[in-house]
Amino acid sequence: MKIGQLSQKIGLSTYTIRYYEKIGLLQQPQKNDSGHRVYTHKDVELINWVSCLKKSGMSLERIKEYAQAFWGDENAKLEQLLDLHLEKLKSQQLDLEHYIEVTVHKLQKLRST
């Protein structure tokens, strides 16, 4: 798959994909006879997951650790990183639930006056 196809498939710009290559999140892709980057299924899998991790608040530094473990098939490290991230997400979820509850209560008070 070429970079333009990858960009359309996953919804990231070609610039972002190249940036991820530059900082080491993606391995340098193979190139075809025309010199165009060619991405594998494994590249697509990782970049989709990188996008998810980034959107859910994981730092780029931690995502780099994840990518290195992914390319190295270090499942124990992947599990450790995801366990830590899941705990952070659960904590954020509890915080959000509290903020929602407080906001609903405040709105109820405002509407009852």
Jmol script that loads the backbone (N, CA, C; Angstrom):
load data "model"
ATOM      1  N   MET A   1       0.854  -1.168   0.000  1.00  0.00           N
ATOM      2  CA  MET A   1       0.000   0.000   0.000  1.00  0.00           C
ATOM      3  C   MET A   1       0.905   1.239   0.000  1.00  0.00           C
ATOM      4  N   LYS A   2       0.581   2.200  -0.856  1.00  0.00           N
ATOM      5  CA  LYS A   2       1.356   3.437  -0.925  1.00  0.00           C
ATOM      6  C   LYS A   2       0.899   4.409   0.161  1.00  0.00           C
ATOM      7  N   ILE A   3       1.695   5.455   0.388  1.00  0.00           N
ATOM      8  CA  ILE A   3       1.428   6.386   1.484  1.00  0.00           C
ATOM      9  C   ILE A   3       0.085   7.090   1.317  1.00  0.00           C
ATOM     10  N   GLY A   4      -0.293   7.441   0.105  1.00  0.00           N
ATOM     11  CA  GLY A   4      -1.581   8.092  -0.122  1.00  0.00           C
ATOM     12  C   GLY A   4      -2.742   7.176   0.222  1.00  0.00           C
ATOM     13  N   GLN A   5      -2.618   5.916  -0.141  1.00  0.00           N
ATOM     14  CA  GLN A   5      -3.658   4.937   0.187  1.00  0.00           C
ATOM     15  C   GLN A   5      -3.736   4.735   1.700  1.00  0.00           C
ATOM     16  N   LEU A   6      -2.567   4.654   2.333  1.00  0.00           N
ATOM     17  CA  LEU A   6      -2.519   4.497   3.783  1.00  0.00           C
ATOM     18  C   LEU A   6      -3.167   5.703   4.462  1.00  0.00           C
ATOM     19  N   SER A   7      -2.844   6.885   3.976  1.00  0.00           N
ATOM     20  CA  SER A   7      -3.398   8.113   4.527  1.00  0.00           C
ATOM     21  C   SER A   7      -4.921   8.103   4.471  1.00  0.00           C
ATOM     22  N   GLN A   8      -5.469   7.713   3.335  1.00  0.00           N
ATOM     23  CA  GLN A   8      -6.923   7.662   3.191  1.00  0.00           C
ATOM     24  C   GLN A   8      -7.530   6.583   4.079  1.00  0.00           C
ATOM     25  N   LYS A   9      -6.883   5.451   4.146  1.00  0.00           N
ATOM     26  CA  LYS A   9      -7.420   4.318   4.907  1.00  0.00           C
ATOM     27  C   LYS A   9      -7.512   4.615   6.397  1.00  0.00           C
ATOM     28  N   ILE A  10      -6.501   5.285   6.939  1.00  0.00           N
ATOM     29  CA  ILE A  10      -6.464   5.486   8.384  1.00  0.00           C
ATOM     30  C   ILE A  10      -6.829   6.903   8.826  1.00  0.00           C
ATOM     31  N   GLY A  11      -6.966   7.822   7.865  1.00  0.00           N
ATOM     32  CA  GLY A  11      -7.392   9.171   8.216  1.00  0.00           C
ATOM     33  C   GLY A  11      -6.318  10.058   8.803  1.00  0.00           C
ATOM     34  N   LEU A  12      -5.067   9.768   8.502  1.00  0.00           N
ATOM     35  CA  LEU A  12      -3.961  10.634   8.911  1.00  0.00           C
ATOM     36  C   LEU A  12      -3.326  11.220   7.661  1.00  0.00           C
ATOM     37  N   SER A  13      -2.787  12.401   7.782  1.00  0.00           N
ATOM     38  CA  SER A  13      -2.145  13.027   6.620  1.00  0.00           C
ATOM     39  C   SER A  13      -0.840  12.311   6.289  1.00  0.00           C
ATOM     40  N   THR A  14      -0.407  12.455   5.048  1.00  0.00           N
ATOM     41  CA  THR A  14       0.879  11.874   4.647  1.00  0.00           C
ATOM     42  C   THR A  14       2.005  12.522   5.446  1.00  0.00           C
ATOM     43  N   TYR A  15       1.837  13.809   5.767  1.00  0.00           N
ATOM     44  CA  TYR A  15       2.840  14.506   6.576  1.00  0.00           C
ATOM     45  C   TYR A  15       2.992  13.826   7.935  1.00  0.00           C
ATOM     46  N   THR A  16       1.862  13.499   8.572  1.00  0.00           N
ATOM     47  CA  THR A  16       1.891  12.845   9.888  1.00  0.00           C
ATOM     48  C   THR A  16       2.545  11.480   9.795  1.00  0.00           C
ATOM     49  N   ILE A  17       2.217  10.732   8.748  1.00  0.00           N
ATOM     50  CA  ILE A  17       2.812   9.404   8.568  1.00  0.00           C
ATOM     51  C   ILE A  17       4.317   9.524   8.409  1.00  0.00           C
ATOM     52  N   ARG A  18       4.778  10.480   7.620  1.00  0.00           N
ATOM     53  CA  ARG A  18       6.231  10.681   7.442  1.00  0.00           C
ATOM     54  C   ARG A  18       6.882  11.107   8.758  1.00  0.00           C
ATOM     55  N   TYR A  19       6.172  11.957   9.514  1.00  0.00           N
ATOM     56  CA  TYR A  19       6.689  12.388  10.814  1.00  0.00           C
ATOM     57  C   TYR A  19       6.839  11.187  11.749  1.00  0.00           C
ATOM     58  N   TYR A  20       5.849  10.308  11.768  1.00  0.00           N
ATOM     59  CA  TYR A  20       5.932   9.114  12.595  1.00  0.00           C
ATOM     60  C   TYR A  20       7.111   8.243  12.184  1.00  0.00           C
ATOM     61  N   GLU A  21       7.406   8.192  10.899  1.00  0.00           N
ATOM     62  CA  GLU A  21       8.591   7.461  10.433  1.00  0.00           C
ATOM     63  C   GLU A  21       9.860   8.145  10.957  1.00  0.00           C
ATOM     64  N   LYS A  22       9.873   9.454  10.834  1.00  0.00           N
ATOM     65  CA  LYS A  22      11.055  10.234  11.220  1.00  0.00           C
ATOM     66  C   LYS A  22      11.404  10.060  12.697  1.00  0.00           C
ATOM     67  N   ILE A  23      10.380  10.019  13.555  1.00  0.00           N
ATOM     68  CA  ILE A  23      10.658   9.919  14.993  1.00  0.00           C
ATOM     69  C   ILE A  23      10.746   8.472  15.464  1.00  0.00           C
ATOM     70  N   GLY A  24      10.612   7.528  14.540  1.00  0.00           N
ATOM     71  CA  GLY A  24      10.849   6.128  14.885  1.00  0.00           C
ATOM     72  C   GLY A  24       9.638   5.320  15.296  1.00  0.00           C
ATOM     73  N   LEU A  25       8.442   5.876  15.135  1.00  0.00           N
ATOM     74  CA  LEU A  25       7.249   5.088  15.461  1.00  0.00           C
ATOM     75  C   LEU A  25       7.013   4.008  14.413  1.00  0.00           C
ATOM     76  N   LEU A  26       7.314   4.333  13.191  1.00  0.00           N
ATOM     77  CA  LEU A  26       7.201   3.374  12.094  1.00  0.00           C
ATOM     78  C   LEU A  26       8.591   3.053  11.588  1.00  0.00           C
ATOM     79  N   GLN A  27       8.788   1.833  11.202  1.00  0.00           N
ATOM     80  CA  GLN A  27      10.045   1.471  10.570  1.00  0.00           C
ATOM     81  C   GLN A  27      10.060   2.066   9.176  1.00  0.00           C
ATOM     82  N   GLN A  28      11.245   2.305   8.666  1.00  0.00           N
ATOM     83  CA  GLN A  28      11.328   2.825   7.302  1.00  0.00           C
ATOM     84  C   GLN A  28      10.698   1.805   6.360  1.00  0.00           C
ATOM     85  N   PRO A  29       9.690   2.237   5.605  1.00  0.00           N
ATOM     86  CA  PRO A  29       9.003   1.281   4.732  1.00  0.00           C
ATOM     87  C   PRO A  29       9.871   0.883   3.545  1.00  0.00           C
ATOM     88  N   GLN A  30       9.537  -0.250   2.994  1.00  0.00           N
ATOM     89  CA  GLN A  30      10.189  -0.681   1.764  1.00  0.00           C
ATOM     90  C   GLN A  30       9.764   0.279   0.665  1.00  0.00           C
ATOM     91  N   LYS A  31      10.534   0.316  -0.405  1.00  0.00           N
ATOM     92  CA  LYS A  31      10.163   1.151  -1.548  1.00  0.00           C
ATOM     93  C   LYS A  31      10.008   0.265  -2.771  1.00  0.00           C
ATOM     94  N   ASN A  32       9.038   0.637  -3.604  1.00  0.00           N
ATOM     95  CA  ASN A  32       8.839  -0.133  -4.823  1.00  0.00           C
ATOM     96  C   ASN A  32       9.824   0.325  -5.902  1.00  0.00           C
ATOM     97  N   ASP A  33       9.719  -0.224  -7.082  1.00  0.00           N
ATOM     98  CA  ASP A  33      10.645   0.101  -8.167  1.00  0.00           C
ATOM     99  C   ASP A  33      10.621   1.581  -8.548  1.00  0.00           C
ATOM    100  N   SER A  34       9.487   2.230  -8.296  1.00  0.00           N
ATOM    101  CA  SER A  34       9.362   3.656  -8.609  1.00  0.00           C
ATOM    102  C   SER A  34       9.859   4.544  -7.471  1.00  0.00           C
ATOM    103  N   GLY A  35      10.271   3.939  -6.377  1.00  0.00           N
ATOM    104  CA  GLY A  35      10.765   4.711  -5.236  1.00  0.00           C
ATOM    105  C   GLY A  35       9.688   5.147  -4.261  1.00  0.00           C
ATOM    106  N   HIS A  36       8.463   4.687  -4.462  1.00  0.00           N
ATOM    107  CA  HIS A  36       7.365   5.029  -3.553  1.00  0.00           C
ATOM    108  C   HIS A  36       7.390   4.106  -2.333  1.00  0.00           C
ATOM    109  N   ARG A  37       7.050   4.691  -1.182  1.00  0.00           N
ATOM    110  CA  ARG A  37       6.943   3.900   0.032  1.00  0.00           C
ATOM    111  C   ARG A  37       5.829   2.867  -0.124  1.00  0.00           C
ATOM    112  N   VAL A  38       6.085   1.672   0.392  1.00  0.00           N
ATOM    113  CA  VAL A  38       5.087   0.609   0.371  1.00  0.00           C
ATOM    114  C   VAL A  38       4.918   0.110   1.806  1.00  0.00           C
ATOM    115  N   TYR A  39       3.687   0.190   2.296  1.00  0.00           N
ATOM    116  CA  TYR A  39       3.395  -0.180   3.677  1.00  0.00           C
ATOM    117  C   TYR A  39       2.745  -1.555   3.742  1.00  0.00           C
ATOM    118  N   THR A  40       3.085  -2.281   4.792  1.00  0.00           N
ATOM    119  CA  THR A  40       2.567  -3.632   4.992  1.00  0.00           C
ATOM    120  C   THR A  40       1.349  -3.605   5.913  1.00  0.00           C
ATOM    121  N   HIS A  41       0.722  -4.755   6.039  1.00  0.00           N
ATOM    122  CA  HIS A  41      -0.406  -4.906   6.958  1.00  0.00           C
ATOM    123  C   HIS A  41       0.035  -4.585   8.393  1.00  0.00           C
ATOM    124  N   LYS A  42       1.249  -4.984   8.746  1.00  0.00           N
ATOM    125  CA  LYS A  42       1.767  -4.735  10.094  1.00  0.00           C
ATOM    126  C   LYS A  42       1.949  -3.232  10.331  1.00  0.00           C
ATOM    127  N   ASP A  43       2.389  -2.491   9.296  1.00  0.00           N
ATOM    128  CA  ASP A  43       2.500  -1.033   9.401  1.00  0.00           C
ATOM    129  C   ASP A  43       1.130  -0.419   9.678  1.00  0.00           C
ATOM    130  N   VAL A  44       0.122  -0.885   8.937  1.00  0.00           N
ATOM    131  CA  VAL A  44      -1.237  -0.364   9.091  1.00  0.00           C
ATOM    132  C   VAL A  44      -1.754  -0.665  10.500  1.00  0.00           C
ATOM    133  N   GLU A  45      -1.524  -1.877  10.972  1.00  0.00           N
ATOM    134  CA  GLU A  45      -1.948  -2.261  12.317  1.00  0.00           C
ATOM    135  C   GLU A  45      -1.345  -1.333  13.360  1.00  0.00           C
ATOM    136  N   LEU A  46      -0.043  -1.101  13.261  1.00  0.00           N
ATOM    137  CA  LEU A  46       0.618  -0.252  14.250  1.00  0.00           C
ATOM    138  C   LEU A  46       0.142   1.189  14.159  1.00  0.00           C
ATOM    139  N   ILE A  47       0.063   1.732  12.974  1.00  0.00           N
ATOM    140  CA  ILE A  47      -0.291   3.151  12.865  1.00  0.00           C
ATOM    141  C   ILE A  47      -1.728   3.398  13.323  1.00  0.00           C
ATOM    142  N   ASN A  48      -2.617   2.446  13.095  1.00  0.00           N
ATOM    143  CA  ASN A  48      -3.979   2.574  13.629  1.00  0.00           C
ATOM    144  C   ASN A  48      -3.942   2.606  15.151  1.00  0.00           C
ATOM    145  N   TRP A  49      -3.141   1.743  15.731  1.00  0.00           N
ATOM    146  CA  TRP A  49      -3.049   1.680  17.186  1.00  0.00           C
ATOM    147  C   TRP A  49      -2.353   2.915  17.743  1.00  0.00           C
ATOM    148  N   VAL A  50      -1.325   3.404  17.058  1.00  0.00           N
ATOM    149  CA  VAL A  50      -0.639   4.635  17.476  1.00  0.00           C
ATOM    150  C   VAL A  50      -1.638   5.781  17.520  1.00  0.00           C
ATOM    151  N   SER A  51      -2.478   5.877  16.502  1.00  0.00           N
ATOM    152  CA  SER A  51      -3.482   6.927  16.454  1.00  0.00           C
ATOM    153  C   SER A  51      -4.428   6.826  17.648  1.00  0.00           C
ATOM    154  N   CYS A  52      -4.854   5.624  17.966  1.00  0.00           N
ATOM    155  CA  CYS A  52      -5.738   5.393  19.112  1.00  0.00           C
ATOM    156  C   CYS A  52      -5.050   5.774  20.424  1.00  0.00           C
ATOM    157  N   LEU A  53      -3.811   5.352  20.580  1.00  0.00           N
ATOM    158  CA  LEU A  53      -3.072   5.658  21.805  1.00  0.00           C
ATOM    159  C   LEU A  53      -2.885   7.166  21.971  1.00  0.00           C
ATOM    160  N   LYS A  54      -2.553   7.827  20.878  1.00  0.00           N
ATOM    161  CA  LYS A  54      -2.361   9.280  20.927  1.00  0.00           C
ATOM    162  C   LYS A  54      -3.659   9.987  21.289  1.00  0.00           C
ATOM    163  N   LYS A  55      -4.755   9.593  20.642  1.00  0.00           N
ATOM    164  CA  LYS A  55      -6.045  10.222  20.924  1.00  0.00           C
ATOM    165  C   LYS A  55      -6.514   9.957  22.347  1.00  0.00           C
ATOM    166  N   SER A  56      -6.083   8.861  22.925  1.00  0.00           N
ATOM    167  CA  SER A  56      -6.490   8.538  24.294  1.00  0.00           C
ATOM    168  C   SER A  56      -5.510   9.065  25.335  1.00  0.00           C
ATOM    169  N   GLY A  57      -4.547   9.861  24.889  1.00  0.00           N
ATOM    170  CA  GLY A  57      -3.705  10.589  25.834  1.00  0.00           C
ATOM    171  C   GLY A  57      -2.340  10.015  26.138  1.00  0.00           C
ATOM    172  N   MET A  58      -1.930   8.958  25.459  1.00  0.00           N
ATOM    173  CA  MET A  58      -0.593   8.425  25.714  1.00  0.00           C
ATOM    174  C   MET A  58       0.443   9.377  25.100  1.00  0.00           C
ATOM    175  N   SER A  59       1.516   9.622  25.825  1.00  0.00           N
ATOM    176  CA  SER A  59       2.564  10.522  25.338  1.00  0.00           C
ATOM    177  C   SER A  59       3.314   9.902  24.161  1.00  0.00           C
ATOM    178  N   LEU A  60       3.882  10.759  23.319  1.00  0.00           N
ATOM    179  CA  LEU A  60       4.660  10.248  22.187  1.00  0.00           C
ATOM    180  C   LEU A  60       5.863   9.449  22.663  1.00  0.00           C
ATOM    181  N   GLU A  61       6.432   9.848  23.773  1.00  0.00           N
ATOM    182  CA  GLU A  61       7.570   9.093  24.326  1.00  0.00           C
ATOM    183  C   GLU A  61       7.152   7.662  24.671  1.00  0.00           C
ATOM    184  N   ARG A  62       6.002   7.525  25.308  1.00  0.00           N
ATOM    185  CA  ARG A  62       5.496   6.205  25.680  1.00  0.00           C
ATOM    186  C   ARG A  62       5.069   5.427  24.427  1.00  0.00           C
ATOM    187  N   ILE A  63       4.516   6.145  23.443  1.00  0.00           N
ATOM    188  CA  ILE A  63       4.124   5.488  22.188  1.00  0.00           C
ATOM    189  C   ILE A  63       5.357   4.962  21.465  1.00  0.00           C
ATOM    190  N   LYS A  64       6.463   5.693  21.553  1.00  0.00           N
ATOM    191  CA  LYS A  64       7.715   5.201  20.953  1.00  0.00           C
ATOM    192  C   LYS A  64       8.140   3.887  21.606  1.00  0.00           C
ATOM    193  N   GLU A  65       8.015   3.817  22.927  1.00  0.00           N
ATOM    194  CA  GLU A  65       8.327   2.570  23.636  1.00  0.00           C
ATOM    195  C   GLU A  65       7.440   1.447  23.122  1.00  0.00           C
ATOM    196  N   TYR A  66       6.165   1.763  22.954  1.00  0.00           N
ATOM    197  CA  TYR A  66       5.223   0.765  22.469  1.00  0.00           C
ATOM    198  C   TYR A  66       5.629   0.290  21.077  1.00  0.00           C
ATOM    199  N   ALA A  67       5.956   1.235  20.188  1.00  0.00           N
ATOM    200  CA  ALA A  67       6.324   0.889  18.812  1.00  0.00           C
ATOM    201  C   ALA A  67       7.577   0.020  18.779  1.00  0.00           C
ATOM    202  N   GLN A  68       8.565   0.365  19.595  1.00  0.00           N
ATOM    203  CA  GLN A  68       9.794  -0.443  19.637  1.00  0.00           C
ATOM    204  C   GLN A  68       9.480  -1.864  20.100  1.00  0.00           C
ATOM    205  N   ALA A  69       8.634  -1.982  21.109  1.00  0.00           N
ATOM    206  CA  ALA A  69       8.256  -3.310  21.600  1.00  0.00           C
ATOM    207  C   ALA A  69       7.434  -4.062  20.547  1.00  0.00           C
ATOM    208  N   PHE A  70       6.594  -3.339  19.820  1.00  0.00           N
ATOM    209  CA  PHE A  70       5.785  -3.944  18.763  1.00  0.00           C
ATOM    210  C   PHE A  70       6.676  -4.539  17.677  1.00  0.00           C
ATOM    211  N   TRP A  71       7.653  -3.752  17.207  1.00  0.00           N
ATOM    212  CA  TRP A  71       8.543  -4.231  16.146  1.00  0.00           C
ATOM    213  C   TRP A  71       9.463  -5.336  16.651  1.00  0.00           C
ATOM    214  N   GLY A  72       9.750  -5.331  17.953  1.00  0.00           N
ATOM    215  CA  GLY A  72      10.606  -6.358  18.532  1.00  0.00           C
ATOM    216  C   GLY A  72       9.846  -7.581  19.021  1.00  0.00           C
ATOM    217  N   ASP A  73       8.544  -7.601  18.784  1.00  0.00           N
ATOM    218  CA  ASP A  73       7.695  -8.706  19.249  1.00  0.00           C
ATOM    219  C   ASP A  73       7.863  -8.970  20.740  1.00  0.00           C
ATOM    220  N   GLU A  74       7.970  -7.885  21.520  1.00  0.00           N
ATOM    221  CA  GLU A  74       8.129  -7.977  22.973  1.00  0.00           C
ATOM    222  C   GLU A  74       6.754  -7.890  23.633  1.00  0.00           C
ATOM    223  N   ASN A  75       6.039  -8.999  23.623  1.00  0.00           N
ATOM    224  CA  ASN A  75       4.664  -8.996  24.114  1.00  0.00           C
ATOM    225  C   ASN A  75       4.549  -8.619  25.587  1.00  0.00           C
ATOM    226  N   ALA A  76       5.500  -9.007  26.399  1.00  0.00           N
ATOM    227  CA  ALA A  76       5.445  -8.658  27.826  1.00  0.00           C
ATOM    228  C   ALA A  76       5.531  -7.143  28.005  1.00  0.00           C
ATOM    229  N   LYS A  77       6.382  -6.501  27.237  1.00  0.00           N
ATOM    230  CA  LYS A  77       6.515  -5.035  27.310  1.00  0.00           C
ATOM    231  C   LYS A  77       5.242  -4.362  26.795  1.00  0.00           C
ATOM    232  N   LEU A  78       4.671  -4.885  25.709  1.00  0.00           N
ATOM    233  CA  LEU A  78       3.423  -4.336  25.184  1.00  0.00           C
ATOM    234  C   LEU A  78       2.324  -4.423  26.239  1.00  0.00           C
ATOM    235  N   GLU A  79       2.249  -5.563  26.883  1.00  0.00           N
ATOM    236  CA  GLU A  79       1.236  -5.767  27.921  1.00  0.00           C
ATOM    237  C   GLU A  79       1.433  -4.794  29.080  1.00  0.00           C
ATOM    238  N   GLN A  80       2.682  -4.618  29.489  1.00  0.00           N
ATOM    239  CA  GLN A  80       2.985  -3.693  30.589  1.00  0.00           C
ATOM    240  C   GLN A  80       2.563  -2.264  30.230  1.00  0.00           C
ATOM    241  N   LEU A  81       2.910  -1.822  29.032  1.00  0.00           N
ATOM    242  CA  LEU A  81       2.566  -0.463  28.607  1.00  0.00           C
ATOM    243  C   LEU A  81       1.056  -0.275  28.515  1.00  0.00           C
ATOM    244  N   LEU A  82       0.362  -1.276  27.999  1.00  0.00           N
ATOM    245  CA  LEU A  82      -1.090  -1.170  27.874  1.00  0.00           C
ATOM    246  C   LEU A  82      -1.780  -1.247  29.233  1.00  0.00           C
ATOM    247  N   ASP A  83      -1.241  -2.047  30.156  1.00  0.00           N
ATOM    248  CA  ASP A  83      -1.796  -2.086  31.511  1.00  0.00           C
ATOM    249  C   ASP A  83      -1.706  -0.711  32.174  1.00  0.00           C
ATOM    250  N   LEU A  84      -0.546  -0.071  32.051  1.00  0.00           N
ATOM    251  CA  LEU A  84      -0.371   1.267  32.627  1.00  0.00           C
ATOM    252  C   LEU A  84      -1.327   2.267  31.995  1.00  0.00           C
ATOM    253  N   HIS A  85      -1.461   2.189  30.685  1.00  0.00           N
ATOM    254  CA  HIS A  85      -2.345   3.115  29.979  1.00  0.00           C
ATOM    255  C   HIS A  85      -3.807   2.880  30.373  1.00  0.00           C
ATOM    256  N   LEU A  86      -4.182   1.628  30.496  1.00  0.00           N
ATOM    257  CA  LEU A  86      -5.559   1.307  30.886  1.00  0.00           C
ATOM    258  C   LEU A  86      -5.868   1.855  32.275  1.00  0.00           C
ATOM    259  N   GLU A  87      -4.934   1.726  33.193  1.00  0.00           N
ATOM    260  CA  GLU A  87      -5.148   2.276  34.540  1.00  0.00           C
ATOM    261  C   GLU A  87      -5.335   3.788  34.487  1.00  0.00           C
ATOM    262  N   LYS A  88      -4.542   4.453  33.664  1.00  0.00           N
ATOM    263  CA  LYS A  88      -4.671   5.900  33.514  1.00  0.00           C
ATOM    264  C   LYS A  88      -6.045   6.248  32.936  1.00  0.00           C
ATOM    265  N   LEU A  89      -6.480   5.501  31.927  1.00  0.00           N
ATOM    266  CA  LEU A  89      -7.781   5.752  31.309  1.00  0.00           C
ATOM    267  C   LEU A  89      -8.919   5.534  32.304  1.00  0.00           C
ATOM    268  N   LYS A  90      -8.814   4.488  33.112  1.00  0.00           N
ATOM    269  CA  LYS A  90      -9.848   4.221  34.111  1.00  0.00           C
ATOM    270  C   LYS A  90      -9.921   5.347  35.131  1.00  0.00           C
ATOM    271  N   SER A  91      -8.782   5.878  35.522  1.00  0.00           N
ATOM    272  CA  SER A  91      -8.748   6.994  36.455  1.00  0.00           C
ATOM    273  C   SER A  91      -9.395   8.232  35.832  1.00  0.00           C
ATOM    274  N   GLN A  92      -9.078   8.479  34.579  1.00  0.00           N
ATOM    275  CA  GLN A  92      -9.683   9.611  33.874  1.00  0.00           C
ATOM    276  C   GLN A  92     -11.190   9.423  33.744  1.00  0.00           C
ATOM    277  N   GLN A  93     -11.609   8.194  33.512  1.00  0.00           N
ATOM    278  CA  GLN A  93     -13.036   7.901  33.395  1.00  0.00           C
ATOM    279  C   GLN A  93     -13.751   8.234  34.707  1.00  0.00           C
ATOM    280  N   LEU A  94     -13.160   7.840  35.838  1.00  0.00           N
ATOM    281  CA  LEU A  94     -13.755   8.157  37.136  1.00  0.00           C
ATOM    282  C   LEU A  94     -13.840   9.670  37.342  1.00  0.00           C
ATOM    283  N   ASP A  95     -12.764  10.367  36.962  1.00  0.00           N
ATOM    284  CA  ASP A  95     -12.771  11.829  37.071  1.00  0.00           C
ATOM    285  C   ASP A  95     -13.891  12.429  36.219  1.00  0.00           C
ATOM    286  N   LEU A  96     -14.017  11.959  34.985  1.00  0.00           N
ATOM    287  CA  LEU A  96     -15.053  12.480  34.089  1.00  0.00           C
ATOM    288  C   LEU A  96     -16.454  12.200  34.630  1.00  0.00           C
ATOM    289  N   GLU A  97     -16.648  11.004  35.166  1.00  0.00           N
ATOM    290  CA  GLU A  97     -17.951  10.680  35.746  1.00  0.00           C
ATOM    291  C   GLU A  97     -18.288  11.642  36.886  1.00  0.00           C
ATOM    292  N   HIS A  98     -17.284  11.963  37.706  1.00  0.00           N
ATOM    293  CA  HIS A  98     -17.490  12.917  38.794  1.00  0.00           C
ATOM    294  C   HIS A  98     -17.838  14.300  38.236  1.00  0.00           C
ATOM    295  N   TYR A  99     -17.101  14.759  37.236  1.00  0.00           N
ATOM    296  CA  TYR A  99     -17.355  16.082  36.660  1.00  0.00           C
ATOM    297  C   TYR A  99     -18.743  16.151  36.023  1.00  0.00           C
ATOM    298  N   ILE A 100     -19.156  15.073  35.412  1.00  0.00           N
ATOM    299  CA  ILE A 100     -20.498  15.019  34.823  1.00  0.00           C
ATOM    300  C   ILE A 100     -21.550  15.122  35.915  1.00  0.00           C
ATOM    301  N   GLU A 101     -21.359  14.360  36.965  1.00  0.00           N
ATOM    302  CA  GLU A 101     -22.315  14.376  38.083  1.00  0.00           C
ATOM    303  C   GLU A 101     -22.418  15.773  38.695  1.00  0.00           C
ATOM    304  N   VAL A 102     -21.296  16.410  38.931  1.00  0.00           N
ATOM    305  CA  VAL A 102     -21.288  17.746  39.521  1.00  0.00           C
ATOM    306  C   VAL A 102     -21.958  18.749  38.580  1.00  0.00           C
ATOM    307  N   THR A 103     -21.687  18.634  37.290  1.00  0.00           N
ATOM    308  CA  THR A 103     -22.275  19.550  36.317  1.00  0.00           C
ATOM    309  C   THR A 103     -23.784  19.355  36.220  1.00  0.00           C
ATOM    310  N   VAL A 104     -24.240  18.110  36.217  1.00  0.00           N
ATOM    311  CA  VAL A 104     -25.676  17.828  36.187  1.00  0.00           C
ATOM    312  C   VAL A 104     -26.336  18.417  37.428  1.00  0.00           C
ATOM    313  N   HIS A 105     -25.723  18.229  38.570  1.00  0.00           N
ATOM    314  CA  HIS A 105     -26.271  18.767  39.819  1.00  0.00           C
ATOM    315  C   HIS A 105     -26.357  20.297  39.749  1.00  0.00           C
ATOM    316  N   LYS A 106     -25.324  20.926  39.258  1.00  0.00           N
ATOM    317  CA  LYS A 106     -25.320  22.407  39.147  1.00  0.00           C
ATOM    318  C   LYS A 106     -26.420  22.872  38.200  1.00  0.00           C
ATOM    319  N   LEU A 107     -26.584  22.178  37.079  1.00  0.00           N
ATOM    320  CA  LEU A 107     -27.637  22.541  36.131  1.00  0.00           C
ATOM    321  C   LEU A 107     -29.014  22.374  36.761  1.00  0.00           C
ATOM    322  N   GLN A 108     -29.185  21.305  37.521  1.00  0.00           N
ATOM    323  CA  GLN A 108     -30.470  21.082  38.199  1.00  0.00           C
ATOM    324  C   GLN A 108     -30.786  22.225  39.160  1.00  0.00           C
ATOM    325  N   LYS A 109     -29.774  22.671  39.902  1.00  0.00           N
ATOM    326  CA  LYS A 109     -29.954  23.784  40.840  1.00  0.00           C
ATOM    327  C   LYS A 109     -30.322  25.055  40.093  1.00  0.00           C
ATOM    328  N   LEU A 110     -29.621  25.304  38.986  1.00  0.00           N
ATOM    329  CA  LEU A 110     -29.887  26.529  38.212  1.00  0.00           C
ATOM    330  C   LEU A 110     -31.298  26.510  37.623  1.00  0.00           C
ATOM    331  N   ARG A 111     -31.724  25.347  37.172  1.00  0.00           N
ATOM    332  CA  ARG A 111     -33.034  25.248  36.514  1.00  0.00           C
ATOM    333  C   ARG A 111     -34.197  25.255  37.508  1.00  0.00           C
ATOM    334  N   SER A 112     -33.896  24.971  38.757  1.00  0.00           N
ATOM    335  CA  SER A 112     -34.982  24.925  39.753  1.00  0.00           C
ATOM    336  C   SER A 112     -35.225  26.291  40.410  1.00  0.00           C
ATOM    337  N   THR A 113     -34.422  27.240  40.072  1.00  0.00           N
ATOM    338  CA  THR A 113     -34.606  28.572  40.689  1.00  0.00           C
ATOM    339  C   THR A 113     -35.421  29.496  39.820  1.00  0.00           C
TER     340      THR A 113
END
end "model"
wireframe off; spacefill off
backbone 0.3
color backbone group
